[in-house]
Amino acid sequence: MPEVIYVTGGARSGKSSYALRLAEPYECRVFLATAEAFDGEMQRRIDKHKEEREGQFTTVEEPLFIDRALRNLPEGTGVVLLDCLTVWLGNMMHHLGAESAIAERIDALLDVLKEPPCDIILVSNEVGMGIVPENAMAREFRDLAGTLNRKVAERATQAYLLCSGLPLVLKNIHS
């Protein structure tokens, strides 16, 4: 059975770098990018991440329907690194709006994770450990992210929390 590896942590905690290291041993790697460049800052972030993995991954960009992207991977894919779930959630809030539509997309991802097509590494941000957000939309995002992260972690065979660049093992069904 393929592995589902969940990597979470705060901003600049080293999540993406750690996930890239986890993917190194694989022959055929796919990077499933969820980010959309809504402004210049985001475009610079996307460009930086592309440079970091240049020549190491086949990149698939999918901001909304990641379940479909996971079901239609290039032949022979050994691992998919999905970066990141919270950006995906923000995309869904922007494009889909309704919580029911967002829940449908999350359920579709969770269905793929029941029987993954290959090993999958999922990166997400831990956003629920800080101050309660001031506005309703930010609170909704925090709550949805917490639920999404919990559900993905439940499906994971391994889970890591990055804190100050250090991976803490939260779950490993092989231990």
C-alpha positions in Angstrom: 0.0 0.0 0.0 1.4 3.4 -0.9 2.4 5.8 1.8 0.5 9.0 2.7 2.9 11.4 4.4 1.6 14.5 6.0 4.0 17.4 6.8 2.8 20.5 8.7 4.2 23.4 10.6 4.1 27.2 10.9 5.3 29.8 8.4 9.0 29.3 7.5 9.3 26.3 9.7 11.0 24.2 7.0 8.0 22.2 5.8 8.6 22.4 2.1 12.3 21.7 2.4 11.7 18.7 4.6 9.1 17.4 2.1 11.6 17.8 -0.8 14.1 15.7 1.2 11.5 13.0 1.8 10.9 12.9 -2.0 14.6 12.6 -2.9 14.9 8.8 -2.9 12.2 8.4 -5.6 13.0 7.9 -9.3 9.9 9.6 -10.8 8.7 12.6 -8.8 5.7 14.8 -9.5 5.2 18.2 -7.8 1.6 19.1 -7.5 1.5 22.8 -7.1 -1.7 24.5 -5.8 -0.6 28.1 -5.8 -1.9 30.8 -8.2 -0.1 34.0 -8.8 -2.7 36.6 -7.8 0.0 39.3 -7.3 3.7 39.9 -7.8 4.7 38.6 -4.3 3.0 35.3 -5.0 4.6 35.1 -8.4 8.1 35.6 -6.8 7.3 32.8 -4.3 6.2 30.4 -7.0 9.3 31.2 -9.1 11.6 30.6 -6.1 10.0 27.2 -5.4 10.3 26.2 -9.1 14.0 27.1 -9.0 14.5 24.9 -5.9 13.1 21.8 -7.6 14.3 22.5 -11.2 15.0 19.3 -13.1 14.0 17.1 -10.1 10.2 17.0 -10.6 7.6 17.0 -13.2 5.3 19.9 -12.2 1.5 19.6 -12.4 -0.3 22.9 -11.5 -3.8 22.4 -10.2 -5.4 25.0 -7.9 -8.8 23.4 -7.3 -9.3 19.8 -8.5 -6.3 18.0 -6.9 -8.2 14.7 -6.7 -8.4 14.7 -10.5 -4.7 15.6 -10.8 -3.8 12.7 -8.4 -5.9 10.3 -10.4 -4.3 11.3 -13.7 -0.5 11.3 -12.9 2.1 10.6 -15.5 2.8 6.9 -16.0 5.4 5.5 -13.5 5.1 8.2 -10.9 6.7 7.1 -7.7 5.8 10.0 -5.5 3.7 13.1 -5.6 4.6 16.1 -3.4 1.5 18.3 -3.0 2.4 21.8 -1.8 0.2 23.0 -0.2 -3.1 22.2 1.3 -3.8 25.6 2.9 -3.1 27.4 -0.3 -5.5 25.0 -2.0 -8.1 25.8 0.7 -7.6 29.5 0.1 -8.1 28.9 -3.6 -11.4 27.1 -2.9 -12.6 29.8 -0.7 -11.9 32.3 -3.4 -13.2 30.4 -6.4 -15.9 28.2 -4.9 -17.0 30.2 -1.9 -19.7 27.9 -0.5 -18.6 25.7 2.4 -20.6 22.8 0.9 -18.6 23.0 -2.4 -15.3 23.1 -0.4 -16.4 20.1 1.7 -17.1 18.2 -1.6 -13.5 18.9 -2.9 -12.0 17.9 0.5 -14.1 14.6 0.4 -12.8 14.0 -3.1 -9.2 14.3 -1.9 -9.9 12.1 1.1 -11.3 9.4 -1.3 -8.0 9.4 -3.3 -6.1 9.1 0.0 -8.0 5.9 0.9 -6.3 4.1 -2.1 -3.5 6.4 -3.3 -2.0 5.8 -6.8 1.5 6.1 -5.4 3.3 7.6 -2.3 1.9 11.1 -1.6 3.6 13.8 0.5 1.1 16.5 1.5 2.4 19.8 2.9 0.1 22.1 5.0 0.3 25.0 7.3 -0.6 24.8 11.0 -2.7 28.0 11.4 -4.6 27.2 14.6 -2.0 27.7 17.3 -2.0 31.5 17.3 -4.3 34.3 18.2 -7.9 34.0 17.2 -8.3 35.9 14.0 -10.1 39.3 14.2 -12.4 38.8 11.2 -15.0 36.2 10.2 -13.3 35.1 7.0 -10.0 34.5 8.7 -11.7 32.5 11.5 -13.6 30.5 8.8 -10.2 29.8 7.0 -8.6 28.8 10.3 -11.4 26.4 11.2 -11.6 24.9 7.7 -7.8 24.4 7.7 -7.9 22.7 11.1 -10.6 20.3 9.9 -8.8 19.6 6.6 -5.4 19.0 8.4 -7.1 16.7 10.9 -8.8 14.6 8.2 -5.7 14.3 6.1 -3.6 13.4 9.2 -6.1 10.7 10.0 -5.5 9.1 6.6 -1.7 9.5 6.7 0.6 6.6 7.4 3.2 9.2 8.6 2.8 12.7 10.0 5.4 15.3 10.9 5.3 18.7 12.6 8.1 21.0 11.6 9.2 23.3 14.4 12.2 25.6 14.0 13.3 23.4 11.1 13.2 20.2 13.2 10.8 17.4 12.2 8.8 16.0 15.1 7.2 12.6 14.4 3.4 12.8 15.1 2.5 9.5 13.5 4.3 6.5 11.9 2.2 3.4 11.5 5.4 1.4 10.9 6.9 2.1 14.3 
